[in-house]
């Protein structure tokens, strides 16, 4: 095609992706292949072919040679003998082709943009009506996208998101979903769209770190055409899809059941109960990211903590506490040999080091304040915990600071208590958790509030809860402003993914028009390089697929996929 800016040509002066500006210089050597660069505009469901030829130049100029062909990356397939490349019927992308001759390789590329159309209206005239309409760009009449959140990020291993919007009175919608190489246009009368997984993969799978852009145009449909002009917003909604190889199992509390969501890019998403012997969620679902199959949780109420191996979660390996004093929180170490538990009695709350093998008490930690909510670093070197002036139980930790102590395995002791974050007046810091590299601590900050019983309380179900991070060595406390959003959303229990910069959290923010003021599980991306500069390292969060939207879901703990 000529004269267009969107079909993979090499126009100059345009800012479009999908042209040869996106190619990187290819390695050179005696073997070459032609055509070096092919640019194709594809239609969904239709394949095209490219016939490659190989040459070798041993000093006297290139001469044809028989090569073994392979597709190194990108979509499509190639015949290893003939060199005939066939595009994918589902996706666009950048394919790197290799010609291999006697240990030497030459490379060619195929750039493919794809346009796909999904008409859910049952009316074949709708696409043409949008195409011929004069569109009014005006926020006051436009439908507005509610989810995904603008500027957010989600793992590429998540299933296709449910895109939701406020129709603003419109009855017919055209949603363009565009990535670098592929655009899917959906026509619908509904106020939400979820692409099939192959369609979603077509938008994201060949572009790690890809940005998806949503453009919604809506109008009043009278049965045969539009009444007035359709409207679109002045700005599109964009979000990032990255870390396509990220997988996980998120264990969480869906009262009255402990459940797990497992996900990855190939096996999809599952949601299953965790077959604990019993479970009451208080100080529950805690692991060490270096040894994540050992989990502590609350097996009964009140006041006990159990240790289990998640490969056989119905068998309790050790259990501490009982009716009184309350043992309501556990922190496994990275070796599986020790657990620190939090015990609350008539006096202050204390931390106790226990043997994971025998269950026996080894020693009681020396702390400057009532202490609770321990978390052991994945590298095994430190324990972080809260030290509080107004109580340190799992259900209520008031006026708390964050402290660390160093672990000495040779004599089984903690020492060198260090204050890493202090609370301000009428505030408390709680639910600390080490990052996978043990360099950062995520936690909550909240202010005292009056609960439904008229009691002043601090940490449990605190509407003002904000996600924060601080260096494990102390320093500026960084509020995750983008992730927290505006207002009181009960952003509670931040827990790290086993690798990379992701935090899972429960929040009562709206999930599009599906839920409002109900705890759901979300994930936010964290950029550690920004955190090192002392600025907000977060993005607006993404909803974790697989959970029930009719339930209140809490205390997510993220570990590598195990089921």
C-alpha positions as CSV (number, residue, x, y, z in Angstrom):
1,X,0.0,0.0,0.0
2,X,1.0,3.6,-0.6
3,X,-0.1,6.8,1.0
4,X,-1.0,5.3,4.4
5,X,0.7,5.6,7.8
6,X,-0.5,2.4,9.4
7,X,0.3,-0.6,7.4
8,X,3.9,-1.3,8.0
9,X,5.4,0.9,5.2
10,X,8.5,3.0,5.6
11,X,6.9,6.5,5.4
12,X,9.1,9.3,6.6
13,X,7.9,12.0,9.0
14,X,5.4,9.8,10.8
15,X,5.5,8.6,14.4
16,X,3.7,5.3,13.8
17,X,5.2,2.1,15.0
18,X,5.3,-1.0,12.9
19,X,7.5,0.5,10.1
20,X,11.2,-0.2,9.4
21,X,12.2,2.4,12.0
22,X,11.4,-0.4,14.5
23,X,13.9,-2.8,13.0
24,X,17.3,-3.2,14.6
25,X,20.5,-3.6,12.6
26,X,21.0,-7.2,11.6
27,X,24.2,-9.2,12.1
28,X,26.3,-9.3,8.9
29,X,28.5,-12.1,7.5
30,X,29.2,-14.2,4.5
31,X,25.6,-15.6,4.5
32,X,22.7,-13.4,3.6
33,X,19.0,-13.8,2.8
34,X,16.5,-11.9,0.8
35,X,14.3,-10.0,1.0
36,X,16.1,-8.4,3.9
37,X,13.0,-6.6,5.1
38,X,9.4,-7.4,4.2
39,X,6.5,-5.2,5.4
40,X,3.0,-6.6,5.3
41,X,-0.5,-5.4,6.2
42,X,-2.5,-8.4,7.3
43,X,-6.2,-9.0,7.8
44,X,-7.4,-11.2,10.6
45,X,-8.0,-14.8,9.7
46,X,-5.9,-14.5,6.4
47,X,-2.3,-15.6,5.9
48,X,0.3,-14.4,3.5
49,X,3.6,-15.9,2.5
50,X,7.1,-14.7,1.8
51,X,9.6,-16.8,-0.2
52,X,13.1,-16.3,1.2
53,X,16.3,-17.1,-0.7
54,X,19.9,-17.5,0.7
55,X,23.3,-16.5,-0.6
56,X,26.9,-16.8,0.4
57,X,29.7,-14.4,-0.4
58,X,33.2,-15.9,-0.1
59,X,34.9,-12.9,-1.7
60,X,33.7,-13.2,-5.3
61,X,30.2,-11.8,-4.7
62,X,27.0,-13.5,-3.4
63,X,26.0,-16.8,-5.0
64,X,22.8,-18.8,-4.2
65,X,23.2,-21.5,-1.6
66,X,20.9,-24.0,0.1
67,X,20.2,-23.0,3.7
68,X,18.5,-24.4,6.7
69,X,15.7,-22.0,7.7
70,X,14.4,-21.1,11.2
71,X,12.1,-18.5,12.7
72,X,14.1,-17.1,15.7
73,X,11.4,-14.9,17.1
74,X,8.0,-13.4,16.4
75,X,4.8,-14.8,14.9
76,X,4.3,-17.1,11.9
77,X,6.2,-20.2,10.7
78,X,8.8,-21.1,8.1
79,X,9.5,-24.3,6.2
80,X,13.0,-25.3,7.2
81,X,13.9,-26.6,3.8
82,X,12.2,-24.3,1.3
83,X,12.4,-21.0,3.2
84,X,8.7,-20.3,2.6
85,X,7.4,-18.1,5.5
86,X,3.7,-18.1,6.4
87,X,2.2,-15.3,8.6
88,X,0.0,-16.0,11.5
89,X,-3.7,-15.6,10.9
90,X,-4.2,-14.1,14.3
91,X,-1.4,-11.6,15.1
92,X,1.0,-9.1,13.7
93,X,4.5,-8.6,14.9
94,X,8.2,-8.6,14.0
95,X,9.5,-11.9,12.8
96,X,13.3,-12.6,12.7
97,X,14.2,-15.2,10.1
98,X,17.6,-17.1,10.1
99,X,19.3,-18.7,7.1
100,X,22.0,-21.2,8.4
101,X,24.8,-22.4,6.2
102,X,27.8,-24.4,7.4
103,X,27.9,-22.7,10.8
104,X,27.3,-19.2,9.4
105,X,24.0,-17.3,9.6
106,X,22.2,-14.6,7.7
107,X,19.1,-12.8,8.9
108,X,15.9,-11.2,7.5
109,X,12.9,-9.6,9.0
110,X,9.2,-9.5,8.4
111,X,7.2,-6.6,9.8
112,X,3.5,-7.2,10.0
113,X,0.7,-5.0,11.1
114,X,-2.8,-6.6,11.5
115,X,-6.2,-5.1,11.7
116,X,-9.0,-7.3,13.1
117,X,-12.7,-6.5,13.4
118,X,-15.2,-8.0,15.9
119,X,-18.8,-7.0,15.3
120,X,-20.9,-8.1,18.3
121,X,-24.0,-6.1,17.3
122,X,-25.5,-8.5,14.8
123,X,-25.9,-5.6,12.4
124,X,-23.5,-5.5,9.5
125,X,-24.2,-1.8,8.8
126,X,-22.7,-0.6,12.1
127,X,-19.0,-0.6,11.1
128,X,-19.8,1.5,7.9
129,X,-21.9,3.9,9.9
130,X,-19.0,4.6,12.3
131,X,-16.7,4.9,9.3
132,X,-18.8,7.5,7.6
133,X,-19.8,9.5,10.7
134,X,-18.5,12.8,11.7
135,X,-17.1,12.2,15.2
136,X,-17.4,14.9,17.9
137,X,-14.3,15.0,20.1
138,X,-15.8,16.2,23.4
139,X,-15.4,14.8,26.9
140,X,-18.8,15.9,28.0
141,X,-20.7,13.7,25.5
142,X,-18.1,10.9,25.3
143,X,-18.4,7.5,27.1
144,X,-15.5,7.1,29.6
145,X,-13.4,4.1,30.1
146,X,-13.5,2.9,33.8
147,X,-11.1,-0.1,33.5
148,X,-8.2,-0.7,32.9
149,X,-7.0,2.4,34.7
150,X,-5.1,4.9,32.5
151,X,-1.3,4.6,33.0
152,X,-1.6,1.3,34.7
153,X,0.4,-1.9,34.1
154,X,-0.5,-5.6,34.3
155,X,1.5,-8.8,33.9
156,X,1.3,-10.3,30.4
157,X,0.5,-13.6,32.0
158,X,-2.9,-12.3,33.1
159,X,-5.9,-13.3,31.1
160,X,-7.5,-10.7,28.9
161,X,-8.9,-7.9,31.0
162,X,-12.6,-7.0,31.1
163,X,-12.6,-3.5,29.5
164,X,-15.4,-1.5,31.1
165,X,-16.9,2.0,30.5
166,X,-19.6,4.4,31.5
167,X,-21.8,4.6,28.4
168,X,-22.9,8.2,29.2
169,X,-26.3,7.5,27.5
170,X,-24.9,6.1,24.3
171,X,-26.3,2.8,22.9
172,X,-23.6,1.9,20.3
173,X,-19.9,1.7,20.7
174,X,-16.7,1.3,18.7
175,X,-13.7,0.3,20.8
176,X,-10.3,0.3,19.1
177,X,-7.7,-1.8,21.0
178,X,-4.3,-1.1,19.6
179,X,-0.7,-2.3,20.3
180,X,2.4,-1.8,18.3
181,X,1.5,-4.3,15.6
182,X,-2.1,-5.2,16.0
183,X,-5.4,-3.3,16.2
184,X,-8.7,-5.0,17.1
185,X,-11.8,-2.9,16.6
186,X,-14.9,-4.1,18.5
187,X,-18.5,-2.9,17.7
188,X,-20.9,-3.5,20.6
189,X,-24.1,-2.3,22.3
190,X,-22.7,-3.4,25.7
191,X,-20.7,-1.3,28.2
192,X,-17.9,-3.8,28.4
193,X,-15.7,-6.0,26.2
194,X,-13.4,-8.9,26.9
195,X,-11.3,-10.2,24.0
196,X,-10.8,-13.9,23.5
197,X,-7.4,-15.1,24.8
198,X,-6.0,-15.6,21.2
199,X,-7.1,-12.1,20.3
200,X,-5.5,-10.7,23.5
201,X,-2.3,-12.7,22.8
202,X,-2.2,-11.2,19.4
203,X,-2.1,-7.8,20.9
204,X,0.5,-8.5,23.5
205,X,2.5,-11.7,23.2
206,X,5.1,-10.5,20.8
207,X,5.7,-7.2,22.4
208,X,7.1,-7.5,26.0
209,X,6.5,-4.2,27.7
210,X,3.9,-3.4,25.1
211,X,1.5,-0.4,25.5
212,X,-2.1,-1.0,24.8
213,X,-4.2,2.0,23.7
214,X,-8.0,2.1,24.0
215,X,-10.0,4.6,21.9
216,X,-13.8,4.5,22.5
217,X,-16.3,6.2,20.2
218,X,-20.0,6.0,21.1
219,X,-23.3,7.3,19.9
220,X,-27.1,7.0,19.9
221,X,-28.2,4.3,17.5
222,X,-31.7,4.6,16.1
223,X,-31.8,1.2,14.4
224,X,-30.5,2.2,11.0
225,X,-28.0,5.0,11.8
226,X,-26.8,7.5,14.4
227,X,-29.0,10.2,15.9
228,X,-26.5,13.0,15.9
229,X,-22.8,12.6,15.9
230,X,-20.9,9.9,17.8
231,X,-18.6,11.2,20.5
232,X,-15.1,10.3,21.6
233,X,-12.9,11.6,24.4
234,X,-10.1,14.0,23.9
235,X,-7.6,11.5,25.2
236,X,-7.3,7.7,24.8
237,X,-6.6,5.3,27.7
238,X,-3.3,3.6,27.7
239,X,-1.8,0.9,29.9
240,X,1.3,-1.4,29.8
241,X,1.4,-5.2,29.5
242,X,4.7,-6.6,30.5
243,X,6.4,-9.6,32.1
244,X,4.6,-12.2,30.0
245,X,6.6,-14.9,31.7
246,X,5.6,-13.9,35.2
247,X,3.5,-16.7,36.9
248,X,2.3,-17.2,40.4
249,X,-0.1,-18.6,42.9
250,X,-1.8,-16.0,45.1
251,X,-3.1,-17.4,48.4
252,X,-5.8,-15.2,49.9
253,X,-8.7,-15.1,52.3
254,X,-12.2,-15.2,50.8
255,X,-14.3,-15.5,54.0
256,X,-14.8,-18.2,55.2
257,X,-12.3,-20.0,52.9
258,X,-8.6,-19.7,52.1
259,X,-8.3,-19.9,48.4
260,X,-5.6,-19.7,45.7
261,X,-5.5,-18.1,42.3
262,X,-2.9,-19.5,39.9
263,X,-2.0,-18.0,36.6
264,X,0.6,-18.0,33.8
265,X,0.6,-17.3,30.1
266,X,0.2,-21.0,29.0
267,X,-1.9,-22.7,31.6
268,X,-4.4,-19.9,32.1
269,X,-6.1,-19.0,35.4
270,X,-7.5,-21.3,38.1
271,X,-9.1,-20.6,41.5
272,X,-9.3,-23.3,44.1
273,X,-9.7,-23.7,47.9
274,X,-6.5,-24.4,49.8
275,X,-7.2,-27.6,51.7
276,X,-6.0,-26.4,55.1
277,X,-7.1,-28.5,58.1
278,X,-8.8,-25.3,59.3
279,X,-8.3,-21.6,58.8
280,X,-9.2,-18.3,60.4
281,X,-7.5,-15.3,58.8
282,X,-5.6,-13.4,61.4
283,X,-1.9,-12.8,60.7
284,X,-2.4,-15.4,58.0
285,X,-0.7,-16.5,54.7
286,X,2.9,-15.6,55.4
287,X,5.8,-17.1,53.5
288,X,9.5,-16.4,52.9
289,X,10.0,-15.7,49.2
290,X,13.2,-17.7,49.2
291,X,11.4,-20.8,50.5
292,X,7.8,-20.1,49.6
293,X,6.3,-23.6,50.0
294,X,6.5,-23.2,53.8
295,X,3.6,-21.1,55.0
296,X,2.4,-19.9,58.4
297,X,-1.3,-19.2,58.8
298,X,-4.0,-19.0,61.5
299,X,-5.6,-22.5,61.9
300,X,-8.2,-21.5,64.5
301,X,-9.5,-18.6,66.5
302,X,-8.3,-17.2,68.8
303,X,-4.6,-17.1,69.0
304,X,-2.7,-19.9,67.2
305,X,-0.3,-20.0,64.3
306,X,0.5,-23.1,62.2
307,X,3.3,-24.1,59.8
308,X,2.4,-26.2,56.7
309,X,4.1,-27.3,53.5
310,X,1.9,-26.2,50.7
311,X,2.5,-29.4,48.8
312,X,0.5,-31.0,51.6
313,X,-1.4,-28.2,53.2
314,X,-3.8,-30.4,55.2
315,X,-1.0,-31.6,57.4
316,X,0.1,-29.2,60.1
317,X,3.9,-29.5,60.7
318,X,3.9,-27.3,63.8
319,X,1.4,-25.2,65.7
320,X,2.0,-22.6,68.4
321,X,-0.3,-20.8,70.8
322,X,-3.9,-21.6,71.8
323,X,-6.6,-19.7,73.6
324,X,-4.1,-17.5,75.6
325,X,-1.6,-15.9,75.1
326,X,-2.5,-15.2,71.5
327,X,0.1,-16.4,69.0
328,X,-1.2,-14.7,65.9
329,X,1.5,-14.2,63.3
330,X,4.4,-16.2,61.9
331,X,7.5,-15.5,59.8
332,X,9.4,-18.5,58.3
333,X,13.1,-18.0,57.5
334,X,14.7,-18.8,54.2
335,X,16.0,-22.2,55.2
336,X,12.9,-23.8,56.6
337,X,14.6,-24.2,60.0
338,X,13.1,-21.4,62.0
339,X,9.9,-19.4,62.5
340,X,9.5,-16.1,64.4
341,X,6.0,-15.8,65.9
342,X,4.2,-12.9,67.5
343,X,2.7,-13.5,70.9
344,X,0.3,-11.2,72.8
345,X,-0.5,-11.7,76.5
346,X,-1.5,-9.7,79.4
347,X,1.6,-7.6,79.2
348,X,3.2,-6.5,75.9
349,X,3.4,-8.3,72.6
350,X,6.7,-10.1,72.0
351,X,8.5,-11.9,69.2
352,X,9.7,-15.5,69.8
353,X,12.1,-17.6,67.8
354,X,10.8,-21.1,67.3
355,X,12.3,-24.3,65.8
356,X,10.4,-25.3,62.6
357,X,11.6,-28.8,63.1
358,X,10.6,-29.4,66.8
359,X,8.3,-26.5,67.5
360,X,10.4,-25.7,70.6
361,X,11.1,-22.1,71.8
362,X,14.7,-21.1,71.1
363,X,14.6,-17.6,72.5
364,X,12.6,-14.4,72.9
365,X,13.8,-11.4,71.0
366,X,14.7,-8.2,72.8
367,X,12.7,-5.2,71.4
368,X,12.3,-1.6,72.6
369,X,8.5,-1.6,72.1
370,X,5.7,-4.1,72.0
371,X,6.5,-6.0,68.8
372,X,4.5,-7.9,66.2
373,X,4.0,-8.6,62.5
374,X,7.4,-10.1,61.8
375,X,8.7,-10.8,58.3
376,X,12.0,-12.5,57.5
377,X,14.1,-11.3,54.6
378,X,14.5,-13.7,51.6
379,X,18.3,-13.5,52.0
380,X,18.0,-14.6,55.6
381,X,19.9,-11.7,57.1
382,X,17.2,-9.6,58.7
383,X,13.8,-9.5,60.4
384,X,11.5,-6.6,60.0
385,X,8.6,-6.0,62.5
386,X,6.4,-3.3,64.1
387,X,7.2,-1.7,67.4
388,X,4.1,-0.1,68.9
389,X,3.0,2.2,71.6
390,X,-0.7,1.3,71.4
391,X,-0.7,-2.5,71.0
392,X,0.9,-4.9,68.4
393,X,-1.6,-7.7,67.8
394,X,-2.4,-8.9,64.3
395,X,-5.9,-7.3,64.5
396,X,-4.8,-4.0,65.9
397,X,-1.3,-2.5,65.7
398,X,-1.4,1.1,66.9
399,X,1.2,3.9,66.8
400,X,3.8,1.6,65.3
401,X,7.2,2.2,63.8
402,X,9.2,-0.3,61.7
403,X,12.3,-1.9,63.0
404,X,14.8,-4.5,61.7
405,X,17.2,-6.8,63.5
406,X,20.2,-8.7,62.1
407,X,20.2,-12.5,62.3
408,X,23.2,-14.6,63.5
409,X,22.6,-18.2,62.5
410,X,25.7,-19.4,64.4
411,X,24.3,-18.5,67.8
412,X,20.6,-18.4,66.8
413,X,20.1,-14.8,67.9
414,X,18.8,-11.5,66.6
415,X,20.5,-8.2,67.5
416,X,21.2,-4.6,66.4
417,X,17.6,-3.3,66.5
418,X,17.4,-0.5,64.0
419,X,14.6,2.0,63.4
420,X,13.9,2.2,59.6
421,X,10.6,4.1,59.6
422,X,8.7,6.3,62.2
423,X,5.0,7.1,62.3
424,X,3.7,10.6,62.6
425,X,1.2,11.8,65.1
426,X,-2.1,9.8,65.1
427,X,-0.6,7.4,62.5
428,X,0.6,3.8,62.5
429,X,2.9,1.7,60.2
430,X,2.1,-2.0,59.8
431,X,2.1,-5.1,57.7
432,X,5.8,-4.9,56.6
433,X,7.1,-7.2,53.9
434,X,10.6,-7.7,52.4
435,X,11.0,-7.4,48.6
436,X,12.5,-10.5,46.8
437,X,16.0,-9.0,46.8
438,X,15.7,-8.0,50.5
439,X,16.5,-4.4,49.7
440,X,13.0,-2.8,50.2
441,X,10.2,-3.1,52.7
442,X,6.6,-2.6,51.6
443,X,4.1,-1.7,54.4
444,X,0.9,0.1,55.2
445,X,0.4,3.5,56.8
446,X,-2.9,4.5,58.3
447,X,-4.5,6.9,60.8
448,X,-6.6,6.0,63.8
449,X,-10.3,5.5,63.0
450,X,-13.6,4.6,64.7
451,X,-14.9,1.2,63.6
452,X,-18.5,0.1,63.3
453,X,-18.6,-0.7,67.0
454,X,-17.6,2.8,67.9
455,X,-14.1,1.8,69.0
456,X,-10.9,3.5,68.1
457,X,-8.8,1.1,66.1
458,X,-5.7,1.3,63.9
459,X,-4.7,-1.4,61.4
460,X,-7.4,-4.0,60.7
461,X,-9.7,-2.9,57.8
462,X,-8.4,0.6,58.0
463,X,-10.1,2.8,55.3
464,X,-7.2,5.2,55.3
465,X,-4.6,2.5,54.6
466,X,-1.9,3.6,52.1
467,X,0.8,1.5,50.5
468,X,4.3,2.6,51.2
469,X,7.9,1.4,50.7
470,X,11.2,2.2,52.4
471,X,14.7,1.0,52.0
472,X,15.6,-1.9,54.3
473,X,18.4,0.4,55.6
474,X,15.9,3.2,56.3
475,X,15.5,6.5,54.5
476,X,12.6,8.4,52.9
477,X,9.2,6.8,53.3
478,X,7.8,6.6,49.7
479,X,4.0,6.7,49.3
480,X,2.9,4.7,46.3
481,X,0.6,7.5,45.2
482,X,-0.3,6.2,41.8
483,X,-1.1,2.7,43.2
484,X,-3.0,4.1,46.2
485,X,-5.4,6.2,44.1
486,X,-7.5,9.1,45.5
487,X,-9.5,8.9,48.8
488,X,-9.8,6.1,51.4
489,X,-9.7,2.8,49.5
490,X,-8.5,0.4,52.2
491,X,-5.3,-0.5,50.3
492,X,-4.2,-3.2,52.7
493,X,-1.6,-6.0,53.1
494,X,1.0,-5.3,50.3
495,X,2.9,-8.4,49.4
496,X,5.7,-8.8,46.8
497,X,5.8,-11.1,43.8
498,X,8.6,-13.7,44.0
499,X,10.5,-11.9,41.4
500,X,10.4,-8.5,39.6
501,X,8.8,-5.4,40.8
502,X,5.2,-6.2,41.6
503,X,3.0,-5.9,44.7
504,X,-0.3,-7.6,45.4
505,X,-2.7,-5.8,47.6
506,X,-6.4,-5.9,48.6
507,X,-8.3,-2.7,48.0
508,X,-11.9,-1.4,48.0
509,X,-11.4,0.7,44.9
510,X,-14.0,0.4,42.2
511,X,-13.4,-2.4,39.7
512,X,-14.9,-0.6,36.7
513,X,-18.7,-0.8,37.1
514,X,-18.5,-4.4,38.4
515,X,-17.7,-3.7,42.1
516,X,-17.7,-0.7,44.4
517,X,-16.5,-0.6,48.0
518,X,-15.7,-4.3,48.1
519,X,-12.3,-5.7,48.8
520,X,-10.7,-7.2,45.7
521,X,-7.2,-8.2,44.9
522,X,-5.0,-5.9,42.8
523,X,-1.4,-5.8,41.6
524,X,0.8,-2.7,41.0
525,X,4.1,-2.4,39.2
526,X,7.1,-1.0,41.1
527,X,10.1,0.6,39.4
528,X,13.0,0.2,41.8
529,X,15.1,2.7,39.9
530,X,12.6,5.4,40.6
531,X,12.4,4.3,44.3
532,X,16.2,4.7,44.5
533,X,15.7,8.3,43.3
534,X,13.2,9.0,46.1
535,X,10.1,9.4,43.9
536,X,6.9,7.4,43.6
537,X,7.8,4.1,41.9
538,X,4.3,2.8,41.3
539,X,1.7,2.7,38.6
540,X,-2.1,2.6,38.9
541,X,-3.0,-1.1,39.7
542,X,-4.6,-3.9,37.7
543,X,-7.3,-6.2,39.0
544,X,-6.1,-9.8,39.5
545,X,-8.3,-12.1,37.3
546,X,-9.8,-15.3,38.7
547,X,-11.3,-14.0,41.9
548,X,-15.0,-13.7,42.7
549,X,-16.4,-10.2,42.4
550,X,-19.3,-11.1,44.7
551,X,-16.9,-11.8,47.7
552,X,-14.7,-9.6,49.8
553,X,-11.1,-10.8,49.2
554,X,-8.2,-10.1,51.5
555,X,-4.5,-10.7,52.5
556,X,-3.0,-11.8,49.2
557,X,0.3,-13.6,49.4
558,X,2.1,-14.2,46.1
559,X,4.4,-17.2,45.5
560,X,5.6,-19.2,42.5
561,X,2.8,-21.2,40.9
562,X,2.5,-24.5,42.7
563,X,-0.8,-25.9,41.4
